[in-house]
Amino acid sequence: MNRTCIAGLVAINLCGSAFGQSSVTLYGSLDSGLAYVNNSGGHTLFKANQSNMQPDRWGIIGVEDLGGGLRSVFRLENGFFTNTGAFVNSGTEFNRRAYVGLESDQAGTLTLGHQTALSFDLLTPFANAYAGSSWNMFHPGNVDGLADSATSVINNAVKYRSPNYGGVSVAGLFGFGNTTNFGQDNTWSAALTYDRGPFQAAAFYQLQHNQAFALAPLALGTFQGQIATNYVADRAEFWGAGGAYTLGSVKLHALYTRVRLESKQYADTYQAYDAGSEWSVTPFTTLTAGANTTTLHAHRWTQIGLGYIYALSRQTQLYLQGIYEHTNPGGYASLSVAGTSSTSNQVLLLTGIHHNF
């Protein structure tokens, strides 16, 4: 028996026993920098910024080898803000993930708990925000759940991912509503992925009932007869597909998502088209470029982003990024950390440092 002790955050000690290849790993990400916004409520804004290249977070992953290719696994992950130290979700300790399960070389992985949606797991890697390392390039309002936010993590979830067979794998998720009405508040989804050589692709479907959406970034006062900041869809149906191809030092990616939102007698469709590339100019320098356009009812938001990333090491990077958003006449641009513009255009410039451990 090997005794393993890992010192956690703020004098938390995690001690346990491990057999064979069993382990507990502490990991995290911190990002802090500066931002310039040309128009936030009609004024220029200079601000300290965080969570741009990756969300600020820390977590623990555990694996216990049970023998015969079977392992028990768990993950606890908390999101916070580097610049203030505050939790992303006040009062929720592990707001990003908290699950436990079994992993088998032959049968796949089954986990239970507070878990990310399959859209985040499988489609997000094809989005400009992820591939280009800029959280602000996620689609307005995050209605398609590609960013790991409070409305895209599913409670009481059972998730399964199969092994990779010749590059192909399948996944499924069911989130219980935990009410006497089985159809109330539940979520179910399925996905198909392909990953072999330079090409990766994924397709995804999800159905949710009584789901809340944070529509404040869309700068809408009301939506479907509800206050936009407190909007709840009776039924939300998601589709999405994406892919990436690596050609030498250049990686190309594209993505499409579609969400049908229904509430009482209303029904509207949210669609996003996303494409971009990353060029590894040297082992230390990466240039990123991407664009996306998102529509909802009579509204359209278009974003263009450019970025420069310099790696001081495998764990520490410096970045400089610029994002432009335009919406149709009569609307208001509203990038996620920039506040709402008083016009249909907005420019955001960011620079900072990111470290992961």
N, C-alpha and C positions, 0 to 999 in steps of 0.2 A: 504494500500500500504506500502510495506517495501522498504526503500531506501538502496541500496547495493553499496558499493564502495570498489574496490579492487586495491591496489597499485601494479602496474606492474613493469617490469624490467626497470632500468635506469630512474626512476622518471616518468614513464608513468602511468597515472591514468585512470582507466576504471571505469566509474560510470554509473549506470542504475537503472531502476525500475524493480521490480520483484513481481509477484503475485503468491500466493500458493507456489508450490515447485520449482519455477524458481530459477536459480542460474548461476553464472559465476565462473569458477574455473581456477586458474593458476597452472600449473604443469611443471615439468622439470626433467632433468637428467644431471649430471656432472660426468665425469670419467677421472682420470689422473693417470699416473704411469710411470714405466720405462720398457724398452724393450732391450733385447739382441738378436742380429742376428749373426749367425756364419759366414754367407757369404752374403754380399751385394755388388755386383760389384767386387767381389774378395777380400773384406776386412771385418774384424770384425766390427760390428756397435753396439754402445751403444747409446740409444736415449730416450728422453722424449716421452711419448706416451699418447694418449687419445682415448676416444670413443671405448673402448674394450668390456666391459660387455654390455653396451648399447650406442647408439649414443648420443653425447652431443646435447641437444635440450631444448627449452622451448616453452610452448604453452598455449593456452586459450581454454577452452571448455565452451560452453553456452547452457543452456536448458531453454525453457520457456514453462510452462504448459498451454496448450490451452483448457484443459477440455475434458472430454469424452475419456480419454486414448490417446489423441493426443498432441504432443509436437513439437515445433520448436527447431532445434539444429544447432550449428555451431562449427567449430574448426579452429583455426589458429595456425600453428606450424612452428617454425624456427629451422634449424640446424646450429650449430656453433662448433668451436673447443675451448675447455677449455684452452689449453696451449697458445693460441695466441689471443683468442677472435674474430677471423675472422669468417665470414659467410662461411658455406660449399659451397654455390653458391653465388659468389660475385654479388651484385646488385639485388638479389632476396630476399625480406624480409621474406616471408613465403614459403621457398623452399620445405618444407616437405609436408604440407597440408594447404589448404585454401578452406573450403566448407561450404555450408549452406543447410538446408533441413528440412524435416518433418519426425517424428518418431511416429508410431502408434502401440499400443499393438495388434490390430487386423490385420492391413494391412502390417506391416513391416516398413522399413526405406528407404527413398529416399533422396539422397543428390546430390548436383551439385557443381562442382568446380575443383580445383587442388587436385587430390586424389591418394592414393596408389592403386596399382594394386590388383586384387583379389588374385593373387599368394602370395603377401606379407601378405594380411589379413588372408588367410586361410591355406596356405601351410607352410609358414615360421615357425610357432610354432612347426613343426615336424623336423626342421633342427637342426643339431648339433650347429650351430652358435647361434641360439636363445635358444634352450633348455639347452645347455651347457654354455651359457653366454660368448661367445667369438666371436666377430665380424669377426675375422680373419679366422674363419672356414667356412665362406660362400664360395660357389664354385667359382673357379677361373674365374675372369672377370664378375661375377654376370650376366651372360647371361640369366639365368632363372629368374632374377628379384626378388630373395628372400630377398636380402638386399634392404633397402629403400635408393636408390641412385637417382641421377639426371635422370638416364635412366629408372627407374622403377616407377616413379611417372607420372601420366597421366593428361595432361591438358584438359580443356574443357570437363570434364567427368561427366556422369550421372550414378550413382550407385544405385542399389537396393538390399536389403537383406530382405528376408521374415522372419516372426516369426518362432520360433522353434515348429514344430509339431511332438510330440513323439520322439524328438531327431533329426529330419531331418529338414534342411532348405536349401533354394536355394538362389543363388545370381547371379546378372548380371551387366555388366558395358559396356557402350559405350562412347568412347572418340571421339569427333568431330575433324576433321582436320581443320575446319574453312576455307576451300577453296572452290572455285566454282566447283572443281572436288571432289564430295562427297567421293570417294574412296581414295583420297590422304591423307596420314598421319593419318588415323583413326585407332581406336582400338576397338575391341569388345571381350568380354569374358563371360563365364558362369561357375558356380561352384555348387557343391552339397556337403553338409557337414552333418556329423552325430556326435552328442555329447550327450552321455547318460551314466551315471555311470562312471566306470573306463576307458571307451573306447571312443576315438575320431578319426574321419577320415574325409578326404576331397579329392575330385577329381576336376580337374580344366582344362579348355581349353581357349586359347586366340589366336586371330589372329591380327597381327599388320601390317600396311603398312608404308614403308619409315621410319623405326625406326633406330635411331642411337644407337650404342653399344660401350661401353668403353672397348676395348679389350687390352689395354696396360698391365694389370696385367697378361695376357697370355704370355707375352714376345715373341710375334709374330711381325715380321717386317711388313709383308703384309698378307692380307687375302682376298681371292676371288678377286684378282686384285686391291685391295684398300689398302691404308696405314691403318694398324690395328687400330691406335689410332683415326682415323676419319671414321671408317667403318659405312656404312648405309646399312641396308638390305631392298631390295625392298619388301620382304614379310617374316615375321617371324611367325611361327606357334608353339604354346606352348601346351604341355600336362604335367600333373603332378598329383601325388596322394601320400598321406601320411597318417600315423596313429600313435596313441600313446596309450599305455595301462599302467595304474598305478596298481602296485601290492605291497600293503603295503607302505613301504618307498622307493621303487624303481619305477622309471618311465622309460619305454622303448619306443623308437620312431624309425620310419623308413620313408624314403621318396625317391621318384623317380621323376625326371624331364627330359623332352625331348624337345629340341628346334630345329626346322628345319629352317635354315637360307638360303634365296635365294637372289641372286643378279645377274642380267643379266643371263648369261648362267650357273652360279655356283649354287650348292646346297650342303650344309653340315649339319650334325646333331651333336648337342651338347647334351650329356647325362650325368646325375649325379645320383649316387646311394649313399645314406646317411643313417647311422644308429648309434644309441648311447644310452646311459642311464645316469640317474642322481640318485644318492643314497643319501637320506637325513639321514646321519649317526646320527645326533642329531638335535634338533630344530635350532641350530646355524651353523652346519657344513654340507656342501654338497660336494660330490665327483662327478666329471663328466668324462665321457669317450666317445669317438666317433671316427668314421672313415668315410671317403667318397672318392669316386673315380669318376673322371670326364674325359670324352673323347670328342675330337673334331677333326674330320678328322683323321690324323695319330698320334695325340698327346693324351697323358694321364697324368693326375695329380692325385696323391693319397696323402691324408692328414690323419694324426693320431693326435688326441688331448687328453690331460689329464688336469684336472683342480681341484683346491681346492678353495672353497669359504667359508669364515667365516663371518657370519652376526653379526655385532656389534649391530644392531637394525633392525627394519623392513625396514628402509630407507637407511642404510649405510652398505656396505659390503667391506671386503678386499678380494683380490684374488691373486692366483698364478697359472699360466697356462703355458703349454708347447705344441708346435705344430711342427710336422715334415711333410715336403712335399717332395715328390719324383716325378720326371717326367721321361718319357722314354728317352733312350740315344739319344743325339743330341738336346734335349730340355733344357730349363733352368727353375729351380724352381723360383717362384715369389709370395710369400705370400704378402697380400695386403699392410701392413705397412713396409715391410722389404726390398723393392726394389728387383731387379732381381739378383739372384745368378749367379756366373760364372760357376756353375756346375748344375747337375740335382738334387741336394739335397739342402735342406735348413732347419735350425732349428731356431725357434723363442721362446724365453722365455719372459713372461710378468708378472709383478706384479704391483698392484696399488690399488686405492680406488675408489669406486663408491657410489654416493649419489643421491637419487631421492627425489623429493618433489612434 
